Amino acid sequence: MRTSIIIVDDHPLIRKGLKLMIESEPDYKVIGQAQSSEEAYPIIKKVKPDLVIVDISLPGLSGLELIKLLLNEVTDLKIMVLSRHDESIYAERVIRAGAKAYLMKHMAGDLIIEAIEHVMNGGIYVSENMNEKLLRSMTDNEDEHKYRLSKLSDRELEIFDLTGRGMTNKEIAERLFLSVKTVESYRTRIRVKLHLKNYNDLVLIASQWVDNEKII
């Protein structure tokens, strides 16, 4: 019996490419696709796939929040993340949330099939570099900036990322279905955790972080 897979990504071309790549292997079948967590959730609950491949950045509820929501209800569901985000920031929190793999989109390629096989056989799949980092203490000060980012909550990191993409409080609030006041509160907490003096410093640091990410 073929492994059933659902893809959750807001880019149609990425979903199409993933489907073609996955179904080039006879043991795998993509049985559903979704462009948001809100769209994916009822589909996954209904069809009960063997594996879900999800992006982190989605409109509305983030991919990370979707992982937590799903695994709170379907504990044996296997989930892997395919994202443009820096693995050194996201991989550990994704695995901690219960996902079984983290791949960066620009590095994925043929590793997709390898990762799926590994996950379906009960393993956890990350890059070799990330595997070494996961074995180190989180207090390793070789990169103080990334260490501080690791202190942000999942929602704070999401808002930090959107801030770096030039989005206003109102735009972030609309995207995440939050109030503007709530977004402002999150940004204040982010500044405190990152030891930033003011809002302009937050925008600068967030923008630099986004610019340094590898985006396909």
C-alpha positions as CSV (number, residue, x, y, z in Angstrom):
1,M,0.0,0.0,0.0
2,R,1.4,3.4,-1.0
3,T,2.3,6.1,1.6
4,S,-0.4,8.8,1.4
5,I,0.9,12.4,1.6
6,I,-0.7,15.9,1.9
7,I,1.3,19.0,0.9
8,V,0.7,22.3,2.6
9,D,2.3,25.3,0.9
10,D,1.0,28.6,-0.3
11,H,2.9,28.6,-3.5
12,P,1.2,26.6,-6.3
13,L,4.4,25.9,-8.3
14,I,6.1,24.5,-5.2
15,R,3.1,22.2,-4.6
16,K,3.1,21.1,-8.2
17,G,6.9,20.4,-8.2
18,L,6.7,18.5,-5.0
19,K,3.9,16.4,-6.2
20,L,5.7,15.5,-9.4
21,M,8.9,14.6,-7.5
22,I,7.1,12.5,-4.8
23,E,5.0,10.6,-7.3
24,S,8.0,9.7,-9.4
25,E,8.4,7.1,-6.7
26,P,5.8,4.3,-7.0
27,D,5.5,3.9,-3.2
28,Y,4.2,7.5,-2.6
29,K,0.9,9.2,-3.5
30,V,-0.1,12.8,-2.9
31,I,-3.8,12.6,-1.9
32,G,-4.3,16.3,-1.1
33,Q,-3.0,19.8,-1.2
34,A,-3.7,23.0,0.7
35,Q,-2.4,26.6,0.7
36,S,-3.0,27.4,4.3
37,S,-3.3,25.8,7.7
38,E,-7.0,26.7,7.9
39,E,-7.6,24.9,4.6
40,A,-5.3,21.9,5.5
41,Y,-6.6,21.1,8.9
42,P,-10.1,19.7,7.9
43,I,-8.6,17.9,5.0
44,I,-6.0,16.2,7.1
45,K,-8.6,15.3,9.8
46,K,-10.9,13.8,7.1
47,V,-8.5,11.8,4.9
48,K,-5.9,10.8,7.6
49,P,-2.7,10.8,5.5
50,D,0.4,8.9,6.5
51,L,2.5,12.0,6.1
52,V,2.1,15.8,5.9
53,I,4.7,18.1,4.3
54,V,4.2,21.6,5.5
55,D,5.9,25.0,5.1
56,I,6.5,27.3,8.1
57,S,5.3,30.6,6.5
58,L,1.6,30.3,5.6
59,P,-1.1,32.9,5.5
60,G,-3.0,32.9,8.8
61,L,-2.0,30.2,11.2
62,S,1.7,29.4,10.7
63,G,2.9,25.9,9.8
64,L,4.5,25.6,13.2
65,E,1.1,26.2,14.9
66,L,-0.5,23.7,12.5
67,I,2.0,21.0,13.6
68,K,1.2,21.6,17.2
69,L,-2.6,21.6,16.5
70,L,-2.5,18.4,14.5
71,L,-0.2,16.4,16.9
72,N,-2.3,17.4,19.8
73,E,-5.1,15.5,18.3
74,V,-3.4,12.9,16.1
75,T,-0.3,11.9,18.0
76,D,0.9,9.2,15.5
77,L,0.8,11.5,12.4
78,K,4.1,12.0,10.7
79,I,5.0,15.6,9.7
80,M,8.0,17.0,7.9
81,V,8.8,20.6,7.2
82,L,10.0,22.1,3.9
83,S,10.8,25.8,4.3
84,R,13.0,28.6,3.1
85,H,13.8,29.6,6.7
86,D,17.3,29.2,8.2
87,E,17.4,25.7,9.7
88,S,19.6,27.0,12.6
89,I,16.7,29.0,13.8
90,Y,13.7,26.8,13.1
91,A,14.8,23.2,12.9
92,E,15.1,22.6,16.7
93,R,11.7,24.2,17.5
94,V,10.1,22.2,14.7
95,I,11.5,18.9,15.9
96,R,10.5,19.9,19.5
97,A,7.0,20.6,18.3
98,G,6.8,17.0,17.0
99,A,7.8,17.1,13.4
100,K,10.1,14.4,12.1
101,A,12.2,16.3,9.5
102,Y,13.3,19.8,8.5
103,L,14.6,20.6,5.0
104,M,15.4,24.0,3.5
105,K,13.9,24.5,0.1
106,H,17.0,25.6,-1.7
107,M,18.8,22.5,-0.5
108,A,16.1,19.9,-0.8
109,G,16.1,18.5,-4.3
110,D,16.4,14.7,-4.2
111,L,16.7,14.8,-0.5
112,I,12.9,15.0,-0.3
113,I,12.6,11.3,-1.1
114,E,15.4,10.3,1.2
115,A,13.8,12.3,4.0
116,I,10.4,10.8,3.4
117,E,11.9,7.3,3.6
118,H,13.7,8.1,6.7
119,V,10.7,9.6,8.5
120,M,8.4,6.7,7.4
121,N,10.9,4.3,8.9
122,G,10.6,6.0,12.2
123,G,13.6,8.3,12.1
124,I,14.2,12.1,12.4
125,Y,15.8,13.8,9.4
126,V,17.8,17.0,9.4
127,S,20.9,18.1,7.5
128,E,24.3,16.8,8.7
129,N,25.2,20.3,9.9
130,M,22.0,20.7,11.8
131,N,22.3,17.3,13.3
132,E,25.7,18.3,14.8
133,K,24.2,21.6,16.1
134,L,21.3,19.8,17.7
135,L,23.8,17.8,19.7
136,R,25.4,21.0,21.1
137,S,24.2,23.0,24.0
138,M,21.7,25.7,23.1
139,T,24.0,28.1,25.1
140,D,26.8,27.8,22.7
141,N,27.9,31.4,22.1
142,E,29.5,31.0,18.7
143,D,26.6,33.0,17.3
144,E,25.1,35.2,19.9
145,H,22.6,36.7,17.6
146,K,21.0,33.4,16.7
147,Y,21.2,32.3,20.3
148,R,19.0,35.3,21.3
149,L,16.6,34.5,18.5
150,S,16.2,31.0,19.9
151,K,14.8,32.6,23.0
152,L,11.8,34.0,21.1
153,S,8.5,32.1,21.3
154,D,7.2,30.6,18.0
155,R,4.7,33.5,17.6
156,E,7.4,36.1,18.4
157,L,9.7,34.7,15.8
158,E,6.9,34.7,13.3
159,I,6.2,38.4,14.0
160,F,9.9,39.2,13.9
161,D,10.2,37.6,10.5
162,L,7.2,39.5,9.1
163,T,8.6,42.7,10.6
164,G,11.8,42.1,8.6
165,R,9.7,41.8,5.5
166,G,8.4,45.4,5.9
167,M,5.0,44.6,7.2
168,T,3.2,47.1,9.5
169,N,1.4,46.2,12.7
170,K,-1.9,46.4,10.9
171,E,-0.7,44.1,8.0
172,I,0.7,41.6,10.5
173,A,-2.5,41.7,12.5
174,E,-4.6,41.0,9.4
175,R,-2.3,38.2,8.3
176,L,-2.2,36.4,11.6
177,F,-5.8,37.2,12.7
178,L,-4.6,39.2,15.7
179,S,-5.5,42.7,17.0
180,V,-3.1,45.5,16.3
181,K,-2.6,46.0,20.0
182,T,-1.6,42.3,20.4
183,V,1.0,42.7,17.6
184,E,2.4,45.8,19.3
185,S,2.7,43.8,22.6
186,Y,4.6,41.0,20.8
187,R,7.0,43.5,19.2
188,T,7.7,45.0,22.6
189,R,8.5,41.6,24.1
190,I,10.7,40.9,21.1
191,R,12.7,44.1,21.6
192,V,13.2,43.2,25.3
193,K,14.4,39.7,24.5
194,L,16.8,40.9,21.8
195,H,18.1,43.7,23.9
196,L,17.0,46.3,21.3
197,K,16.6,50.0,22.4
198,N,13.7,51.0,20.1
199,Y,11.4,50.0,17.2
200,N,13.8,51.2,14.5
201,D,16.5,48.9,15.9
202,L,14.0,46.0,15.7
203,V,13.1,46.8,12.1
204,L,16.8,47.0,11.2
205,I,17.8,43.7,12.8
206,A,14.8,41.9,11.4
207,S,15.4,43.2,7.9
208,Q,19.1,42.2,8.0
209,W,18.1,38.7,9.2
210,V,15.5,38.3,6.4
211,D,18.1,39.6,3.8
212,N,20.6,37.0,5.0
213,E,18.2,34.1,4.6
214,K,18.4,32.0,1.5
215,I,15.1,32.2,-0.3
216,I,14.2,30.3,-3.5
